[in-house]
Amino acid sequence: MKAYAKNVRISPKKLRVVAEVIRGMKAEEAMKFLKFAPRKGADILYKILHSAVANAENNDKQKRDELKLDTLIITKGIVYKRGRPVSRGRMHPILKRTSNVHLELQVQ
């Protein structure tokens, strides 16, 4: 009962703020929290959690209310490198960071 998301366009630092809150919660409770949390990371984690719950229900015939978040790992993804032109023909770097999310559920 797993779900992955690779190269999600949000920095890992911002995504970990939301992940710390839901780590260890029941799946149903975490989905309710993420649905109304006012952060971009909450929307992304909601989609991944919803996918993991759907995988558990469909593939493993588990009940939604018995599932609990077991593992939620957020790692650094690739970094898109862009630049902003400045005077004298130089540029300042702009780093667009991405995240990889690994989420596992377990039955209580």
Helices and strands as residue ranges (DSSP letters): E 2-8, H 12-22, H 27-36, H 40-59, G 64-66, E 67-85, G 87-89, E 91-107
